[in-house]
Amino acid sequence: MATPPGVSAKTFQAAIKKYQDAIGKEWVFTEEDDVNLYRGANSPFQGEVYSCNNHSFMRFNETIKDAIDPNGILFAGRCGIWPKREREERENTK
């Protein structure tokens, strides 16, 4: 992983170590492949992120999506965030 500008490699590695100690090594991504996995649209972490706190983060993202893209034409379904009309259709078919 690249060292941020203006930070020594030693200081950066010490910060990474403290972060790993605080939240757990499995949650600190230090390799580019790990970062790409986390950022991917089909990330295995996506369900965990959106399901916590009664899906509040998902509802927040849906609210932002509806405000920015009321017609639901920009990246519909990207990262599991669907336009309002498609969410309503899915609810009606259950």
C-alpha atoms as one frame of an Amber mdcrd trajectory, in Angstrom:
protein
   0.000   0.000   0.000   1.347   3.431  -0.902   2.437   5.712   1.889   0.412
   8.954   1.962   2.252  12.127   0.929   4.066  13.860   3.772   4.020  10.779
   6.030   7.084   8.664   6.685   6.865   4.933   6.030   7.675   4.248   9.693
   4.881   6.538  10.942   2.419   5.063   8.445   3.228   1.470   9.446   2.861
   2.404  13.130  -0.550   3.923  12.414  -1.627   0.808  10.488  -0.546  -1.375
  13.417  -2.521   0.731  15.925  -5.568   0.614  13.693  -5.275  -3.167  13.358
  -4.998  -3.507  17.126  -8.056  -1.324  17.638 -10.501  -2.853  15.156  -8.985
  -6.180  14.165  -6.509  -7.091  11.471  -9.191  -8.567   9.192 -10.807  -5.123
   8.829  -7.654  -3.255   7.829  -6.909  -3.561   4.133  -3.244  -3.114   3.351
  -3.006  -4.740  -0.065  -4.462  -3.339  -3.282  -6.386  -6.578  -3.911  -8.068
  -6.242  -0.507  -9.079  -2.668  -1.249 -10.464  -3.631  -4.666 -12.481  -6.444
  -3.112 -14.004  -4.045  -0.606 -14.808  -1.429  -3.253 -16.352  -3.891  -5.697
 -20.066  -3.841  -6.463 -20.359  -7.479  -5.372 -18.268  -7.104  -2.249 -18.830
  -9.790   0.372 -18.936  -6.983   2.930 -21.873  -5.218   1.265 -24.530  -7.199
   3.105 -22.869  -6.582   6.461 -22.628  -2.850   5.864 -26.225  -2.454   4.771
 -27.831  -4.781   7.317 -26.573  -3.169  10.516 -28.796  -0.915  12.630 -32.018
  -2.143  10.994 -30.748  -1.319   7.479 -30.457   2.401   8.267 -27.434   2.904
   5.990 -29.280   1.294   3.080 -32.337   3.493   3.653 -30.059   6.543   3.833
 -28.443   5.618   0.496 -31.854   5.016  -1.066 -33.031   8.443   0.105 -29.961
  10.100  -1.423 -30.408   8.066  -4.638 -34.053   9.155  -4.926 -33.156  12.818
  -4.351 -30.304  12.894  -6.860 -31.846  10.587  -9.460 -35.651  10.700  -9.147
 -36.136   8.955 -12.517 -33.832   6.115 -11.518 -31.702   6.123 -14.649 -28.204
   6.545 -13.215 -26.530   3.262 -12.240 -29.759   1.497 -11.306 -28.983  -1.289
  -8.865 -25.339  -0.374  -8.415 -24.164  -1.666  -5.034 -27.674  -2.937  -4.377
 -29.260   0.520  -4.411 -32.301   0.429  -6.680 -34.511   3.312  -7.858 -37.698
   3.857  -5.872 -40.013   2.510  -8.565 -38.070  -0.745  -8.758 -37.976  -1.097
  -4.969 -41.751  -0.636  -4.921 -42.205  -3.235  -7.688 -40.129  -5.717  -5.717
 -42.199  -5.078  -2.581 -45.441  -5.644  -4.515 -44.261  -8.973  -5.898 -43.415
 -10.460  -2.496
